[in-house]
Amino acid sequence: MDLEKAKCWDTSKKNSWKNTLLLAYQSLGVVYGDLSISPLYVYKSAFAEDIQHSQTNEEIYGVLSFVFWTLTLVPLVKYVFIVLRADDNGEGGTFALYSLICRHAKVSLLPNRQLADEAVSTYKLEHAPEKEKRSWLKVVLERSKTLHTALLVLVLLGTCMVIGDGVLTPAMSVFSAVSGLELSMSKEHHLYAVVPITCFILLCLFALQHYGTHRVGFFFAPVVVAWLLCISALGLYNIFHWNRHVYQALSPYYMFKFLKKTRISGWMSLGGILLCITGSEAMFADLGHFSYSAIQVAFTFLVYPALILAYMGQAAYLSQHHHSNHQIGFYVSVPKIVRWPVLILAILASVVGSQAIISGTFSIINQSQSLGCFPRVKVVHTSEKIHGQIYIPEINWMLMILCIAVTIGFRDTKHIGNASGLAVMAVMLVTTCLTSLVIILCWHKPPILALCFLLFFGSIELLYFSASLTKFREGAWLPILLALFLMTIMYVWHYATIKKYEYDLHNKVSLDWLLALGPSLGIARVPGIGLVFTDLTSGIPANFSRFVTNLPAFHRILVFVCVKSVPVPYVPPAERYLVGRVGPAAHRSYRCIVRYGYRDVHQDVDSFESQLVEKLSDFIRYDWYRTHRTSSCTEDDASRSTDISDCRLAVIGTVAFSGVPAYEMDETLQTSVSGFATVESVTDVIEMAPVERRVRFAIDDQESQADTLTDNDMLREELHDLHEAQQAGTAFILGHTHVKAKQGSSVMKRLAINFGYNFMRRNCRGADVALKVPPVSLLEVGMVYIV
């Protein structure tokens, strides 16, 4: 899937008002499902045993005041007007912030980084003024390896809490919606009906995930719009019918009055009040599917007013009903005549909200996997037209089991709400910390501004977070336990991945060794293409030397393939393939680095194989012209180099190679092509040297000076060998690794590597499944890594 398909709307369309309103409407079903159903359980959670609803109404007014100002300061001010601007090429979320920071400061722990990655068009940097000195914070961050690890742990913590929210939110939303049945049946029947019905709905929800949300996505936005209009109408009815002066409770005075009267009980009730902002993080996480202006318009002009009216309406009703036969909740404020339609609409809205967080969980796990922070899992793309619609079978069934277990185990919204609230506030705290770094490192604002942002919003979130921690024994222990478990898995996997790369780097074989392989040593070249997969961007991997040692033969066309992640959301297809030679042309050995962003869709093996051959053909034509027409680096120079073991790599674009390059320009990367005979013949060929970068545009060569007949024959022979090898078949050579901790390692390292990592490696998807390699074409080379 290319970038043009991935981005459904270009920038010019996104900026028009008509398309902004359309995107705003569509965002309601995807982004605001979770946030819009919060009125179902906020008051019920706030008054769950901590505080009592008295005749003075000070408690209900205080809760309303807290809800109003929390909704105003966190989702509206923080997210809509500040955090949404910290996008990474239009993408949002925890990894987008981490990616921005890694590009502006050398704090990334990702292996196989290259200078060539910085030439990717999506690798945008916001440079500070030349006269301005480097930020002291940037200097400290880049020098400290401990801070690099701490930053990664912070990002993983936020990721784990999002996954934990994916377990708790569906259970909380559906259970709260179904609990409306308590007003229509006796307490005995209610206890035996709500839990089974909730479990059945959750079972159906997760069972339908493999169809993809695009099949029912058109249904999401109307449901959320209908729900928002419904709660707005109910709110207005309750305000005018029960208490027209409820608006006075919006004053901050009632917050202080509430805390003064309730003291520690009021502080503990904040753990329920914070549920009014659950789903706010989705505005930032789903930014890539819409636009900043669309999400801003949808929240400011519809979602925010509807939620405020809903909370005011409930408060107005409760202010006149102090001795209700039922507990405080959403449905007691709904008139009996419309209670059943509202119940059905609430269940539908809760399903939509649950679907949004489930899809978000799939997305963030896919991003974690792309950056080497999560064990390999099967990712199924459910839509060929809509980018980002994915389904992960293993994660789906685990989420379903955990959701049903939470529903059966807790059996009430109080304990589920306590758990969900802590997960939500932890994610928001991580976002606040990362955004503070973005303000200094990426936006180049004064540190005092970032400090004010951190202190103001961080203090609000810490207040709510501390209130959630007091509910540790009443449900809040669950997200902490889940986060510790997931963080252990993710950190061990990432640590072992880095150690494996370091082992490969220290044990790679020199180019001279490869060039020495020949018939004199009993080495045979067999027909076909051999794709040797490695994490190395230079040198000959140790698994290939082991392969040749045990089986003294390799393919006529040999390609060392490195599939790597770049800290950007997307890599344009024209800049994905970085191709170069390994050894002289007669050796028929090449290196291909395939670069993906953390939100990119990996290609199927068939399209990858055919496209790789196409890129190799383009590179061969380009390289033969460069070698015989320009004084570029030679193989002798490359073999003597201590930094790289092969010649320069070139970025081969998607436009077919139509001739030979005849123009060269420096790294200003200008788009002007004035003076060329035909614009259509320009190809995206960017040559990457170890130190300097140059751009080459390929155009039709109409000069009278032509290559010699011998050179043309050699070029045709190499292209003929390539296509003949393609017809003979392609073999995928992958390493089948076993990792062991070296002698003298600490107990923790031995446990993590020998037991933890190897257990996960044996029980997760193999590299062949992740790369979608057909079994008939797979060759695995056993390797033992001592790290």
N, C-alpha and C positions, 0 to 999 in steps of 0.2 A: 504494500500500500504506500503510495507516494505521498509527499507532503501536500500536494495540491488537493488530493482526495481527503487527506486527514483534516486539513483546514477547510471547512465547508464554506466559510465566508472570508473573503479577503478584507484587507484593511479599509478600502474605500467603501465597501458595502456595510462593514460594521459601523462606520461613522454616520451613515444616513439614518435619519429619524425613523423612517419606515421599518428598516431592518432592525434598528435598536428596539423598537416596540415589539417586533416579532420575536426577537431573541429574549426579550424580557418576559413575554408570555410563555415561551418554551422553557425558560429557566425555572418557572414556578413549579413545574412538575418534577424537576431533577434536583434543584438546589434547596427549595424551601419546604419540601414535604415533612422533614423531621421538625423543623422550627415551627411550622404552622400548627402542629398537633400538640404542642406543649401546654396549651390551656386545659387539656384533658386531665393533667395530673399535678400541676404546680401548686394550687391551693391545698389539694389533698395531701401532698408531700410536706408542705410547709406547716400544716396543722396536725401532723401525725405525732401526737403525744408530747411534743415539745412545748407548744403553747395552746391556750384555750381561747375560744371565740367568746368574748364577754359582751355585756350590754353596752359598754362604752364605745365599742367598735374601734378602739385604738389598735387592736391587733390586726384586724382586717385592713384598716387604712394604712397601717405601717407596712404590711406585706405588699399592698398595691403600690405604695410609694417606692419600695425597694425594686419591685418588678419593673416599674416605669423607668427608673433611672438606670437600672442594669441594662434594659433593652436599649436605652438611648446611648449610654456610654460605650458598651462593648460591641454589639453588632453594628450600630449606626456610625458612631464616631470612629472607633478603632478599626473595624474591618472595612466598612464601606468607604471611608474617606482616607484611610492611611494604609492599612495592610494590603488592600487590593492593588495598590500602586507598586508594591514590591513583587511584581510578576517577573517570571523568567520566560521571555519571548511569548508572553500571553498566557503562560502556565502558572498555576498556583499550587500551594500545598507545602508541606514540610520539606520535601526533597527539592522543590523549586527554590526555597530560601537557602538551603544547604548548597545547591548548585551555584547560585549567585555568589555566595561567600567564597566558595572554592575557586571561582574564576577570578575573583578580585584579590584573593590572598592565597598563598601557597599552603593551604591547610588540608588538602585532600589526601586521604589514605588510599585512593584508588591506584592500582598498579598500572604499568605500561603507559604512562603519560608521554606525549610527544609534543614537540614544538609545532608540528603540523596541525594539531588539534585546534590551536588558537586561530587558524586561518578559516575555520568553518564559519559560514556566514551567520549562524545563530549564536556564535560565541561572542556576543556583544559585550563590550566593556564600557563603562562610563568613567572615562579618565578624569582625574582631578586636574585642576590648572597646573601648568608646568612650574610655576613659581612656588606652588604650595609644597611643603615638605611632606614626606611620608608620615602617615598617621602612626603615633607611638603604639596604638593598639594593634595595628597591622604588623608592626615589627615584632611585638611580643608574641602574637599568635603564630607568626611564621617560624620563630626560633624555638618554640616550645613543642616538643613531640607530645608531651603530656596534655597540652591544650588541644592538640589535634585529636587525640583519643577522646578527651572530654567532650569536644564538640560532636564527634560521631556518636558517642553514648547519648548525648542530649537528643540528637536527631532520632536515634533508635528508640529512645523512651517515648517521644511523640508518636512515632510509628506504631509502637506496641499499644499505646493507649487508644489510637484510632482503631486498631484491630479489636481491642477489648470493647470499644464502643459498638463495633459491628456485632458483637455478641449480645450486648445489653439493650441497645436501642430497639431492635425488632421485638424483643420480649416485652419491654416497657410500653412501647407504643400499642401493640396489639392487645396486651392485657388491659391497659387503661381503657381502650375503646370498648372491648367486650364487657368490661365491668359495669357498663351501663345497664346490663341485664338485671342488676341487683334491685332496681326500682320496679321491676315487672314480675318478680318472683320472690318466694320466701327465702329466708336466709339459708335454710337447710338445702334447698334446691340450688341456690346460687353458688354455694361452695362446691357442689359437684358438677356444675355446668360451665363456669367461667374457665377453669383450668383446661378441661378437655377441648373446649371450643378454641381457646387460644392456641393450644398445641396443634390442633388440626389445621388452623389457618397458617401457622408457621411452617408446618410440614408441606402444605400446598405451595406456599411462597418459595421455599427452597427447592422443591421438586421441579418448579417451573423455570428455575434460573437458567438451565441449559438452552432454553429457547431464545434467551437474550431479551433485554428490555426494549429493543427497537420494535418488537412485534406488538407490544402493548404500550409503548412510550407515548403514542398519540393520546392515550387515555389518561395519562398522568396529569397533564396541565389542566384539563377541564375539571378533574376531581379536586385538585388543590384550589383552583379558582372558586369552585362551588363551595368548598369548605370554608375558605376565607370570607366569602360573602355571607355564608350561613352564620359564622360566629360573630361577624360584624353586625348582622341584623339582630341576632340574639342579644348582643351587647347593648345596642341602641334601645331595644325593647325593654330590657331590664333597667337601664339607666332612667328612661322616662317613666317607667311604670313603678319603680320601687324607690329610687333615690336620685334626684336630679342634681344633688349637690356633691356627688361622689368625686367630681373633678377636683375638689379641694384637697383630696388625699394625694394628689400628684406633687404637692409641696414637699421638699426635703425635710421640712420640720417634722413630719409624721414619722420619718425614719428614725430620727433621734428620740422622738417621744416613744416609739415602739421599743427601741433598745433600752431606754431608761426604765420602762415598766417591766419588760420581760427579762432583762439582763442576760444571764448565760443561756437561758432557754431560747431567747430570741436569736442569740448568736448561733446556737445549734440549728435553729430552723432555717438559717441561710442555706444549709445543705439541700433543702427542698426548693427554696426560692431560685437558686442558680439554675434549676432545670428549665427556666424560661428562656435560656439562651442556648439550649442544646440544639445542635444543627447549625450554629453560626459559622463554625469552621468550614462547613460545606460551601459557603459563599466563596471562600478562597480556594479550596481544594478543587472545585469544579469550574474555576475561572477559564480554563483552556477550552471548554466546550462552548463558551458564550463570549461575552465581552465585558469590560469594566463598566461601561455606561449602561448595558442591559441589566446587569445584576444590581447596579446602583438604582436604576429607575424602578425595577420590580420591588426592591425592598423599601425604598423611601416612600413610594406613592401607593403601595397596596399592602404589602406584608406588614410593615411596621404599624400603620394606622389600624389595620384589622386586628392585630394582636392587642394593641392598647385598648381598643373598644371592647374586645372580648374579656380582658382582665377587669376593666372598669365595670362591665355589666355583671360579672360574677360577684364583684365586691359590692355593687349596689344591691343585688339580691340578698347576699349574706348579711348585709348591714341591717336588713329588716327581718331576718329569720335566724334567731339565736337558739331556738329549741327545735331544730329540725329532727324528724324521726330517723333520718339517715345521716351518715357522715358527710362532712364537707367534701364537695366534689363538683365536677363540671355538670353532670346530668341533673342535679337537683335544681339548677337554675334554668333548665329547659322546660318550657310549658308542655304539659302532658299531650296536647293535641299534635305536637310535632316531634315527640320524643323518639318514636320509632324511625322516622326518616332521618333524623339527626344521628341516631345510633348507627344506621347502615352507612351513612356518609362518613361518619367518624371511623368506622372499620376500614372503609376504602381508603380514606386519607392516611390511616396508620400503615396500611400495606404499602402505599406510595412512599411514605417516609422511610419505612424499613427497606424498601428496594433501593432507595438512594444511598443509604449507609452501607448496604451489602455490596453494591457496585463500587462504592468508594473503597471498601476493604479489598476487593479484588484488584483494584487499580494500584493501591499503595503497596500491596504484596508484589505485584508485577514490577513496580519500580524498585523495590528492595532487591528483588532477584536480579534485575538488570545491573545493579550496582554491587553485586556480589555480597549482599547482606542477608540473603535468605536462601535456604535449600531450594534446589531446582524443582519446580512443580509444572504440571501441564497447563498451558495457557491456551484456551480456545477463543478465537475471535468470532463472535456471534453475528457480526454484521460486516459485510464487505464495503458498505457505503459510509457508515458512521464510525469514525475513529474512536477508539477507547472503549468500545463495547466488548468486554471480555468476560470469560467464565472460567473459573479454576475449580475443577471437580473436587479435588481433595479438600480444599479450603471450604467449599460450599457445604459438604457433608459434615465437616468438623463444626462449622458455625451452626448448622442445624441441630446437631446433637447438643452442643453447649447451650443454645437458646432454649431448647425444650427442657434441658436439665435445670437451667436457671428458673424457668417458669414453674416447674414442678417443685423445685427445692425451696424457692422463696414464697411463692403463692400470694404475694401482695405487692402493690406498687411502692410501698414504703422502702423495703429492702432493695428492690431493683433500682429504685430512684436514687438511693444512697450510693449504690455502686456506679450507676451511670453518671451521677454528678461529679464524682471524683475523677473519672476518666476524662470527662469533658473539660474540667478545669486544668488537668495536667496538660492536655493538648494545647490549651490556650496559653498557658504559662510558657511552654516551649516556643510557641509562635511569637510571643512577646519578646523573649530573649533573642531569638534569631532575627526578628525584625529590627531590634536595637543594633545588632551588628551590621545589618544591611544599611541602616541609616548612616553609619560612620564609614564603612568600607566601600559601599557601592554608590550611595548618594553623595558621599563626601560632605555631609553636614557636620556642624560642630558637635563634638562629643557631649556637650551640655544638653543639646536637643535630644540626643538618643537617651541620655540619662533621665531626662524629664519624662520621656515616653515610657521608659522602663519602670520608673518609680510610680508614676501615676496609674497606669494600667496594671502593672505588676502588683501594686498594693491592693487594688480592687480584687484581682484574681486570687492573691494569697489569702485575703480575708475569706473568700468563699471556699478556697481549698482547705484552709484550716478547719472550717466548719464541717467540711466533708470528712476530714480525718477523724473527727470526734465520733463519727458513725462507723468506725472501723469494724466493730463487732456486730454491727447491724447491716452488713452487706458491703461496706466499703472495702473489705478485705479482698473481695473477688477481683477487681481490676488490678490491684497491687500484685496479687498472686499471678494473674495472667501476664502482667507486664514483666515480672521477674522471670517467669518461664520463657516467654518469647524473647526477651532481651538476651537471656543466656544462649538460646538457640542461635539468634542472629549474630551475636558477638563471636561465639565460637566458630560459626561458619565463616564469618569475615576474617577472623584471625588466621584460621587454617588456610583460607584462600590466599592471603598475603604471604604466609610462610611457604606455600607451594610455589608461588611466583618467584620468591627470593631463591628457592632451591633451583628452579629452572634457570634463573638468571646466572647463578654461580656455576651451574653445570652444563651450560650450553657449549656446543662444539664449534670450533673455528671454521671459517670458510675454507681454509687450506685442506682440512680433513675431507670436506665434501668434494673439493676439486680433485683430490687424490684418488677418489673412488673410480675405478674403471675396470676394463676387462683383465688388465694385468693382475688385479687382486681377486679375480673370480667373481666380480660384480656384474650382473646382467641387467639390462634395461628391458622391461616388458611393455607391451603395448598398453595404452590407456593413460588416464590422468590420475595421478595420486595427489589427493588433498590432505596434507598433514596439518592437523589443527593444533595450535599452540597458543599460549598467552603471550609469547615473546614477540616483540616488534622488530627484533634484529637478532642475528645469529641463528645457529642450527640447534633445534631443541634436542634434549637428551633422549626423548622417547624415539626420535627418528634414528639416532645412532644405535639404540638398542634394537630397533626393528631391523636395520641392515645387518647388524652383528648376528642376529639369529636367523634371518632370512636374507641371504646375500643377493638381493634383487630389489629394484624399485622401478617405478613407472617411467615411461619415456618422457612424459611431461610431469614435472614435479612442482607443486605449488604449496608453499607454506602459508597457511591461512590463519590469521589472527582476528577473531571476532571480539571486538572490544566496545566498552561503553565510554562515552564522552559526557562530561558533566553539563550537558545541554538537553532540553526536552526532545528536540528533533534534530536529525542531521539530514539536510536535503539530499535526495537521491543522487543529484549531480556531484555531490561531494563525499559520497559514502565510500567509494572504492579508492584505496591508495595502493598503487601497483608499482612494482619494481623488479629488477633482476636479482638473482642470486648466482653469482658466477658469470662466466662468459656466455654469449648467446648460444654457442654450440652445446652448452650443457643442458639447455632447455629447463632451467629451474627459475622459479619466480617467487616473489613474495606478494601477498595480497592482504592488506589490512582493511577489514570491513567495520565501519564505525556506525554505532547506533546511539541514539539518545535514550534517556531513561523512560520516555513515553513512546518510543518507536515500536512499530510492529515488525518482528523478525520475519524474513521471507521464508516461504516454503522451499524445500530442498530442490525441487525441480526448477523453479524460477531462479533460485540462487545459482545453480549449476550452469544454466544457459546464460545468465547474465554475467557470471564470472568469466566464461569463455569469450563472451563478447567484449568485456573490458580488457582481457588479455590480448585479443586481436587488435583493439585500438591502441593499447600500449606498445605492442610490437611495432606497428607502423610508426607511431610517434618516436619510439626509441631509435629505430633505424635511421630515421631522418636526423634526429638530434646527434647521433653518433657520427654520421657521415657528413653533416653540414655544419656542425658547431663544435667548438672545443669544450665539451663538457667533461665530467669526470669519467675516468676509465676504470675498468675492473681492477687494474693494478693499483690505482690510487685507493680504491675502496678496500682492497684486501690488506693494504698496508695501514689503513686507518685503525686507530685503537678504539674509536667510538662506535662505528657501525661496521658490519661485515658485508654489506652489499651496497649497490649503487643507489643513487637517488630514487626516491619514490615519487610518483606522479599521480595527481588526482585526475581520474578519467571521468568526464561528465557523461550525462545521459544522451547527448546529441551524438549521432553516429559520426565516426571519424570520416571526414570527407576529403581529406587531403593531407598536406604536411604543414606543420606550423611555420609561419613566416614572420611572426611578430613577437616581440618580447618586451615586457614592461616591468618596472619595479613594483614593490609591494604596496603601492598606493591603492591597488585594487579598484581602479576606476572602471566605470561601466561604459564609458564612451568608446565607440569603435569607429569613429570618423576616419575616413581615408581607406577603409576596406572596400574591396570590390563587391562582396556580398555579405550581408549580415547573417544570413541563414547558415553560412558555412562555419561560423565561429563555434568552436567547441570549448567546453570548460576543462582546460588542462592546466593544473596548477602544479608546478614543480617544487618539491620540498628538498632543500639542502639541509645539512646538519645545523648550519648557523643562519644562512640568509634564505629569504623566501622570494620567489619570482613567480609571475603569472605568465603563462604562454597561451596565446590564442591561436587556434589552428584554422587557417583559411586555405582556400584552393590556391595551389602554387602554379602560377602561370608564367614563371620565369623560364627563360630558354635553357638554363643550365639544368640538366637532368642527371640522375644517378647513373652510375655505370651499369652495364648489363649484368655484371657479376653481383653487384649489390642487390639489384632487383631480383635476381635469381635466388639469392640467399634469403631475402625477405619473403618471397613466395614459398620457399622451402620451409621456412619456420612456420608460416601460417598454415601450410599444408600439413605439417606435422601436428600442429595443434588440433586442427579439425579432424584429422585421421585418428588422433588419440581420443577425441570426444566420441567418435563413432565406436571405438573399441570398448568404451565404458569408463566409468569414474569410480575410484575407490576412496572411501573416507577413512583416514588413518587417525584414530583417537587414542589417547592414553587412558588405560584402565588403572587407576592409581590406588595405592594403599599408603596411608600416611602414618608414620610412627614418630613419637617424640624421641629425640636423641638421648643417649645416656647422660645422666647428670641433671636432667630436667627436673623442675619442681613437681611436686605431687599434683598441683592444680593443672599444670600444663599436660602432664601425662593423662590425667583424667579427661581433660578437654579434647586432646588430640586422639589418644588411643581408644577411648571409649565413646565420647560424645560425638566428635566429628565423623569417625568411621561408622558409627551406628546410623547417623543421619545420611551419610553417603550411600550406605547399603539399602536404605529404605526410602530414598527419594528418587526422583527421575534421574536417569543417567544423562551424560552429555549428549549421547546419540539421540535420545528422545527429545531433549531440549532443542537440538539442531534439526530434528525431524529427518534423521538419516535412515534410509531403508535398510533393513537387516542384511539383505543380500549384498549390499555394497560396503558393509562395515568391516573394518579391520581394527581390532583393539590390541594395543601393546601394553603389557603389564609393566608397571613401574612401582617401586617402593621409594617413598620420599622420607628421608630422615631429616626432620626439622627441629 
